[in-house]
Amino acid sequence: MQRTAPPCGAAAVALRAPMALCVLFALLGGAGRAPPPGAPAADARRATPARAGAPLRVDLERRPRAARRRATGDNDLVLTDYFNNQYVGQISIGTPAQQLSVVFDTGSSDLWIPGRGCNECGHHATFDYTASSTYEPLLDKNGDLSKFEVDYGSGKVTGYQAKDSVHLGSLELDDVAFGEVVYEDRDIQSFMMDGIAGLAFRGLSMVTKPTLLELLHEQHPDVPYLFSLYLSNDPDDADRPSHLTFGDYDLGIVGDNATWHYTPVIKRGFGDFKYWTVKMTGMAVVSTDDASELDLCPSGCYAIVDSGTSGIAVPEESYDALVAAVTKGLNCRDITCYYAKSADFPALTFKLSPDNEFPMHAADYVSCSRWGECVIKFQKSSGSSYWILGDVFMEAYYTLYDVDNLRVGFACAGDCNGGTWHGKGGYVEVDEVSTWAQLLLCFAALSVVSILAYVAFLYARLTCGGRVARACLRTKDEYRRERGLRTA
């Protein structure tokens, strides 16, 4: 996912591009506007109060996990890791519960899922409101279904607002407001997840008010007001998979002597807190040849800790300088380099308030294939001065979001040293092209050459026996005369 950071106007929540991100919510009035393609008619739902459903627990899919400092709890949601680029979990909505997959996004605050009647939602699972006894549509001031629109850099989704019960593992939440999508643009239809569950603050919410975090705190006051996020760098690790835990954490994942290194969440502007924004006191590129440093944040800057962004998003004014420093002396085109290896790239150091330093080694932010092609996981935050510490950073540092104390913690066992605590950091290495794939490519190339040769042969025969037949005969006569043979 690529996110271009805030703020982008009065109605803007977050600016996102290809995989999920500017979220521009526009709440639309119901009168005088046609529903989007595939939308059910406005009278298809009755504005009747939702009745409370009986408590329901739905176990999420789980994989075996190694011994931990505490027992695995029902508040753990195992995340499916799609090549360290997207982490998707399951939630349940309605009574009886219907399961859908979402990205748990700390860069937005609303919940939306594809709804019944969405004929343009690709392969995504949909929520059938007619099958839920606790479903309640939300109406606008005119008594019509209240509409919403989410605009991404890669397209938009549109739909209606509603309320229903939501299950996060064994935690049941009543009367959760969410967006019920009835149309998705083509690019969004290809996303791995069905929807998005926002885990940022109220200041970003346009539909889910109270937010999921606020409802968790109100309806489950016994659950500590925090959550932790572990992103593995191995999608095939069944013993210790990526997971999200509400109300708890396990430092034993990192090491016996691991501790949290906290940085406070700060509020910029008026009103409620919006993003998980932290203060950066510096961002250094450590040269591999002369041990010098280039500081791209000498006077301080701001960063958002965002699980909805896959890489490191860099402010536009710093992007070119950072890419130039990281690719110095290499054969690169923007963030793709050739004939290189991870050891050719420098280390980075992110300095966060008050006095934290978090190194990232090349293996944490660069993915290299065996034939020397490397991709740097940077993306540009166009039109924004915010840095975004996305999944790449959280793969290197197990992360705690402490809502109660307004702080973010990153776990280190002793000195912070990037993702070395769980093997190589960063991305799954792009594997070498298989032997079968190479043979197939060779066969395809030979086939093309053979076809071209045959076409050329046919063309020569046809042209010599057709429009230019006389020229061909003259050529044959000349050939026979040159050799003293009788001509035809």
Residue pairs with C-beta under 8 A, 6 or more apart in sequence:
1 16
1 18
1 19
1 20
1 21
1 85
1 86
1 103
1 308
1 309
1 310
1 390
2 16
2 17
2 18
2 19
2 20
2 21
2 153
2 309
2 310
2 311
2 313
2 379
3 14
3 15
3 16
3 17
3 20
3 21
3 22
3 107
3 306
3 308
3 309
3 313
3 381
3 388
3 390
4 15
4 16
4 17
4 21
4 22
4 153
4 313
4 380
4 381
4 382
4 383
4 384
5 14
5 15
5 304
5 313
5 381
5 384
5 385
5 386
5 387
5 388
6 12
6 13
6 14
6 15
6 274
6 275
6 304
6 384
6 386
7 269
8 14
8 15
8 22
8 24
8 383
8 384
9 24
11 24
11 25
11 26
11 206
12 22
12 23
12 24
12 25
13 22
13 23
13 24
13 25
13 108
13 109
13 110
13 204
13 206
14 21
14 22
14 23
14 24
14 107
14 108
14 204
14 275
15 21
15 22
15 23
15 24
15 153
15 382
15 383
15 384
16 22
16 23
16 152
16 153
16 154
16 308
17 152
17 153
17 154
17 379
18 153
18 154
18 187
19 85
19 86
19 154
19 191
19 310
20 103
20 105
20 152
20 191
20 196
20 308
21 107
21 152
21 153
21 308
21 309
22 151
22 152
22 153
23 107
23 108
23 110
23 150
23 151
23 152
23 204
24 150
24 151
24 152
25 110
25 148
25 149
25 150
25 151
25 206
25 207
26 148
26 149
26 151
27 146
27 147
27 148
27 149
27 206
27 207
28 147
28 148
28 149
29 140
29 141
29 142
29 147
30 42
30 139
30 140
30 142
30 144
30 145
30 146
30 147
31 140
31 142
31 144
33 147
35 41
35 42
35 147
35 182
36 158
36 159
36 182
36 183
37 119
37 120
37 183
38 117
38 118
38 119
38 120
38 182
38 183
39 117
39 158
39 159
39 160
39 182
39 183
40 116
40 117
40 182
42 144
42 145
44 117
45 129
45 137
45 145
46 137
47 136
47 137
47 139
47 143
48 136
49 136
50 134
50 135
50 136
50 163
50 164
50 175
51 133
51 134
52 134
52 174
53 95
53 133
53 134
53 165
54 95
55 172
56 92
56 95
56 96
56 97
56 165
56 167
56 172
57 74
57 167
57 170
57 172
58 92
58 97
58 99
58 167
59 74
59 170
60 77
60 78
60 89
60 90
60 169
61 78
61 90
62 72
62 76
62 78
63 78
63 238
63 239
63 241
64 238
64 239
65 72
65 239
65 240
65 241
66 239
66 240
68 250
68 252
68 253
69 250
69 251
69 252
70 248
70 250
70 252
73 245
73 248
74 169
74 170
74 171
75 168
75 169
75 170
75 171
75 223
75 245
75 246
75 247
75 248
76 169
76 243
76 244
76 245
77 89
77 90
77 104
77 168
77 169
77 243
77 244
77 245
77 246
78 89
78 241
78 242
78 243
79 87
79 88
79 89
79 104
79 231
79 241
79 242
79 243
79 244
80 87
80 88
80 89
80 101
80 242
81 87
81 231
81 232
81 234
81 235
81 241
81 242
82 88
82 192
82 235
83 235
83 427
83 428
84 231
84 233
84 235
84 310
84 391
84 395
84 426
84 427
84 428
85 310
85 391
85 427
86 103
86 191
86 192
86 193
86 310
87 103
87 104
87 231
87 242
87 307
87 391
88 101
88 102
88 103
88 192
88 193
89 101
89 102
89 103
89 104
89 244
90 99
90 100
90 101
90 102
91 99
91 100
91 101
91 102
91 166
91 167
91 168
91 197
92 98
92 99
92 100
92 166
92 167
93 100
93 113
93 127
93 132
93 164
93 165
93 166
93 167
93 178
94 127
94 128
94 129
94 131
94 132
94 133
94 134
94 135
94 164
94 165
95 132
95 133
95 134
95 164
95 165
96 131
96 132
97 167
98 127
98 128
98 131
98 132
99 125
100 113
100 114
100 125
100 126
100 127
100 194
100 195
101 125
101 192
101 193
101 194
101 195
102 111
102 113
102 193
102 194
102 195
102 196
102 197
103 193
103 195
103 196
103 197
103 307
103 308
104 197
104 199
104 229
104 244
104 307
105 196
105 197
105 198
105 199
105 200
105 306
105 307
105 308
106 198
106 199
106 200
106 229
106 276
106 305
106 306
106 307
106 308
106 401
107 198
107 200
107 275
107 276
107 304
107 306
107 307
107 308
107 309
107 388
108 196
108 198
108 200
108 204
108 308
109 198
109 199
109 200
109 201
109 202
109 203
109 204
109 205
109 208
109 211
109 212
109 274
110 150
110 178
110 179
110 196
110 198
110 204
110 205
110 206
110 207
110 208
111 166
111 176
111 177
111 178
111 179
111 195
111 196
111 197
111 198
111 207
111 208
111 212
112 148
112 150
112 157
112 159
112 178
112 179
112 180
112 181
112 195
112 196
112 207
113 126
113 127
113 178
113 179
113 180
113 181
113 194
113 195
114 121
114 124
114 125
114 126
114 127
114 180
114 181
114 182
114 184
114 194
114 195
115 126
115 127
115 129
115 159
115 160
115 162
115 180
115 181
115 182
116 126
116 127
116 128
116 129
116 130
117 182
118 124
118 126
118 159
118 181
118 182
118 183
118 184
120 183
120 184
120 189
121 181
121 183
121 184
121 189
122 184
122 188
122 189
122 190
122 191
123 189
124 184
124 189
124 191
124 194
124 195
125 194
126 194
127 180
129 135
129 137
129 162
129 164
129 180
132 164
134 164
134 165
134 174
135 162
135 163
135 164
136 162
136 163
136 164
136 175
137 145
137 146
137 160
137 161
137 162
137 163
138 145
138 146
138 160
138 161
138 162
138 163
138 177
139 145
139 146
140 146
140 147
145 160
145 161
146 160
146 161
147 158
147 159
147 160
147 161
148 158
148 159
148 160
148 161
148 179
148 206
148 207
149 156
149 157
149 158
150 156
150 157
150 158
150 179
152 185
152 188
154 185
154 187
154 188
155 184
155 185
155 186
155 187
155 188
156 184
156 185
156 188
157 179
157 181
157 183
157 184
157 185
157 188
158 181
158 182
158 183
159 179
159 180
159 181
159 182
159 183
160 179
160 180
160 182
161 177
161 178
161 179
161 180
161 207
162 177
162 178
162 180
163 175
163 176
163 177
163 178
164 175
164 176
164 178
165 172
165 173
165 174
165 175
165 176
166 172
166 173
166 176
166 178
166 212
167 173
168 212
168 216
168 246
169 246
171 216
171 220
171 223
171 246
172 219
173 212
173 215
173 216
173 219
174 215
174 219
175 215
176 208
176 212
176 215
177 207
177 208
177 209
178 207
178 208
179 207
181 195
196 308
197 212
198 204
198 205
198 208
198 211
198 212
199 212
199 213
199 227
199 307
199 401
200 211
200 274
200 275
200 276
201 211
201 213
201 272
201 273
201 274
201 275
201 276
202 209
202 210
202 211
202 214
202 272
202 273
203 271
203 272
203 273
203 274
204 274
204 275
205 211
210 218
213 225
213 227
213 403
216 223
216 225
216 246
217 223
217 225
217 403
220 247
223 246
223 247
224 247
224 248
224 404
225 247
225 402
225 403
225 404
226 247
226 249
226 400
226 401
226 402
226 403
226 404
227 244
227 245
227 246
227 247
227 400
227 401
227 403
228 244
228 245
228 248
228 249
228 250
228 398
228 399
228 400
228 401
229 244
229 245
229 307
229 394
229 398
229 399
229 400
229 401
230 240
230 242
230 243
230 244
230 245
230 250
230 253
230 398
230 399
231 242
231 307
231 391
231 394
231 395
232 240
232 241
232 242
232 395
232 422
233 395
233 419
233 422
233 423
233 424
233 425
233 426
233 427
233 428
234 423
234 428
235 428
240 253
249 398
249 400
251 258
251 259
251 260
251 398
251 411
252 258
253 398
253 411
254 398
254 411
254 412
254 413
254 421
254 422
255 413
255 414
255 421
256 413
257 413
257 414
258 398
258 411
258 412
258 413
259 411
259 412
260 400
260 409
260 410
260 411
261 356
261 358
261 409
261 410
261 411
261 412
261 416
262 356
262 402
262 407
262 408
262 409
263 278
263 279
263 352
263 353
263 354
263 356
263 407
263 408
263 409
263 410
264 278
264 279
264 353
264 354
264 406
264 407
265 273
265 276
265 277
265 278
265 406
265 407
265 408
266 277
266 278
266 279
266 302
267 273
267 274
267 277
268 277
268 302
273 406
275 304
275 306
276 304
276 305
276 306
276 401
276 408
277 302
277 303
277 304
277 386
278 302
278 303
278 304
278 305
278 352
278 353
278 408
279 300
279 301
279 302
279 303
279 352
279 353
280 297
280 300
280 301
280 302
280 303
280 350
280 351
280 352
280 353
280 387
281 297
281 300
281 351
281 352
281 353
282 295
282 297
282 298
282 300
282 349
282 350
282 351
283 295
283 296
283 297
283 301
283 318
283 348
283 349
283 350
283 351
283 387
284 293
284 294
284 295
284 296
284 348
284 349
284 351
285 293
285 294
285 296
285 322
285 325
285 326
285 346
285 347
285 348
286 292
286 293
286 346
286 347
286 348
286 349
287 293
287 294
287 325
287 328
287 346
288 344
288 345
288 346
288 347
293 349
294 321
294 325
296 318
296 321
296 322
297 318
297 351
297 387
301 315
301 385
301 386
301 387
302 385
302 386
302 387
303 350
303 352
303 386
303 387
303 388
303 389
304 386
304 387
304 388
304 389
305 389
305 393
305 394
305 399
305 401
305 408
306 388
306 389
306 390
307 390
307 391
307 394
308 390
309 379
309 388
309 390
309 391
310 377
310 390
310 391
310 392
311 365
311 377
311 378
311 379
311 390
311 391
311 392
312 365
312 377
312 378
312 379
312 387
312 388
312 389
312 390
312 392
312 393
313 378
313 379
313 380
313 381
313 386
313 387
313 388
313 390
314 322
314 378
314 379
314 380
314 381
314 387
315 381
315 384
315 385
315 386
315 387
316 380
316 381
316 382
316 383
316 384
317 385
319 378
319 380
319 381
322 378
323 332
323 334
323 335
323 376
323 378
325 346
326 345
326 346
326 348
326 376
326 378
327 335
327 337
327 345
327 376
329 344
330 337
330 340
330 344
330 345
331 337
331 338
331 339
331 340
332 338
332 340
335 375
335 376
335 377
335 378
336 373
336 374
336 375
336 376
337 344
337 373
337 374
337 375
337 376
338 372
338 373
338 374
339 372
340 368
340 372
340 373
340 374
341 368
341 372
341 374
342 362
342 363
342 366
342 368
342 374
343 362
344 362
344 374
345 362
345 365
345 366
345 374
345 376
346 362
347 359
347 360
347 361
347 362
347 418
348 359
348 360
348 365
349 357
349 358
349 359
349 360
350 357
350 358
350 360
350 389
350 393
351 357
351 358
352 358
356 410
356 416
357 416
358 393
358 396
358 397
358 410
358 416
358 418
359 416
359 417
359 418
360 392
360 393
360 396
360 418
360 419
360 425
361 417
361 418
361 419
361 420
361 425
363 418
363 419
363 424
363 425
363 426
364 392
364 395
364 396
364 418
364 419
364 425
364 426
365 376
365 377
365 378
365 392
365 425
365 426
366 374
366 375
366 376
366 377
366 426
366 427
367 374
367 375
367 377
367 426
367 427
367 428
367 429
367 430
368 374
368 375
368 429
368 430
369 429
369 430
369 431
369 432
370 429
370 430
370 431
370 432
371 432
371 433
373 430
375 427
375 430
377 392
377 426
377 427
381 387
381 388
392 426
392 427
395 419
395 425
395 426
396 418
396 419
396 425
396 426
397 410
397 411
397 412
397 416
397 418
397 419
398 410
398 411
399 408
399 409
399 410
399 411
400 408
400 409
400 410
400 411
401 408
402 408
402 409
410 416
412 421
413 421
418 425
419 425
419 426
433 441
464 472
465 472
473 488
476 488
477 487
477 488
480 486
480 487
480 488
481 487
